[in-house]
Amino acid sequence: MEGYMTIKQAAEKWDVTPRRIQKLCTDGRIEGAMKFGRDWAIPADAAKPEDKRVTTGEYRNWRKKKED
């Protein structure tokens, strides 16, 4: 389809795994992504969504922290 890219193409373009792109599509984080059967169509001009995963270690060992 003209103007759209596959999950594999988006993964290569944004340098992430295809599974990550699949999850972003499922969560509705890629603007304009549509599902056709079992495949996703991602607009070719779609911007890479911001990575909202916590990488600071803020939640590391959160069970062991004492509450004040």
Secondary structure, 3 states (H helix, E strand, C coil): CCCEECHHHHHHHHCCCHHHHHHHHHCCCCCCCEEECCEEEEECCCCCCCCCCCCCCCCCCCCCCCCC
